[in-house]
C-alpha cells in the first residue's frame, strides 16, 4: 500500500477483499441465539422521548429495547408505513 494517501484501507489476510475504510463492509459473525423468555409486547410510551427515559420508566434492560417513532407528515397521504 502507498504511504502517500490519507485514507485507511481495511483488508482481509484470508481473502482478496480490500476497501477504503469509509466504504468497507463486514458481516456479523453467525452466533447461536437463545430462545426468547418472553413474548414481545407493545408498550405505549408517550412521555418517553429517549431510550434512557423509556428504560427508566418501565424497568427494561436497555440492550433489549427498541423505540420506534412514527410521524404522520400529511393528512392527504394515506399509505402504510413499515419500520424495522
C-alpha positions as CSV (number, residue, x, y, z in Angstrom):
1,X,0.0,0.0,0.0
2,X,1.2,3.5,-0.7
3,X,2.3,5.8,2.1
4,X,1.1,8.9,0.2
5,X,-2.7,8.5,0.7
6,X,-4.7,9.9,3.6
7,X,-7.3,7.1,3.7
8,X,-7.1,4.0,5.7
9,X,-7.7,0.7,4.0
10,X,-9.5,-2.3,5.5
11,X,-8.3,-5.7,4.1
12,X,-8.5,-9.4,4.8
13,X,-5.5,-11.5,5.1
14,X,-7.6,-14.6,4.3
15,X,-9.1,-13.4,1.0
16,X,-8.6,-10.8,-1.7
17,X,-11.0,-8.3,0.0
18,X,-9.8,-4.7,0.4
19,X,-11.8,-1.4,0.7
20,X,-11.5,2.2,1.7
21,X,-12.3,2.3,5.5
22,X,-15.3,4.6,4.8
23,X,-16.8,2.0,2.4
24,X,-15.7,-1.3,3.9
25,X,-18.5,-3.8,4.7
26,X,-18.4,-6.6,7.2
27,X,-20.8,-9.5,8.1
28,X,-21.8,-10.1,11.7
29,X,-20.5,-13.4,12.9
30,X,-23.1,-16.2,13.0
31,X,-24.0,-16.9,16.6
32,X,-26.5,-19.2,18.2
33,X,-29.3,-17.2,19.9
34,X,-31.1,-18.3,22.9
35,X,-34.9,-18.8,22.7
36,X,-36.9,-15.7,23.9
37,X,-38.0,-15.9,27.5
38,X,-41.0,-13.6,27.0
39,X,-43.3,-12.6,24.1
40,X,-42.7,-9.2,22.6
41,X,-45.2,-6.6,23.8
42,X,-46.4,-3.2,22.6
43,X,-45.8,-0.6,25.2
44,X,-47.3,2.9,24.9
45,X,-44.5,5.4,25.6
46,X,-46.0,8.9,25.0
47,X,-43.8,10.6,27.8
48,X,-40.6,8.8,26.9
49,X,-38.7,10.9,24.4
50,X,-35.5,8.9,24.7
51,X,-34.5,5.2,25.2
52,X,-33.0,6.2,28.5
53,X,-36.3,7.6,29.7
54,X,-38.2,4.5,28.4
55,X,-36.0,2.0,30.2
56,X,-36.1,4.1,33.4
57,X,-40.0,4.4,33.3
58,X,-40.6,0.7,32.5
59,X,-37.6,-1.0,34.2
60,X,-36.4,-2.6,30.9
61,X,-32.8,-3.6,30.0
62,X,-31.5,-1.0,27.5
63,X,-29.8,-3.7,25.4
64,X,-33.1,-5.4,24.7
65,X,-35.1,-2.3,24.0
66,X,-36.2,-0.7,20.7
67,X,-38.2,2.6,20.4
68,X,-39.8,3.4,17.1
69,X,-41.3,6.8,16.3
70,X,-43.9,7.3,13.6
71,X,-44.6,10.8,12.3
72,X,-47.6,11.5,10.0
73,X,-46.3,14.2,7.7
74,X,-49.6,14.8,5.8
75,X,-53.3,14.2,6.2
76,X,-53.6,13.9,2.4
77,X,-51.5,10.7,2.1
78,X,-52.9,7.5,3.5
79,X,-50.2,5.0,2.9
80,X,-48.9,2.1,5.0
81,X,-45.7,2.6,6.9
82,X,-43.2,-0.2,7.6
83,X,-40.4,0.3,10.2
84,X,-37.7,-2.2,11.0
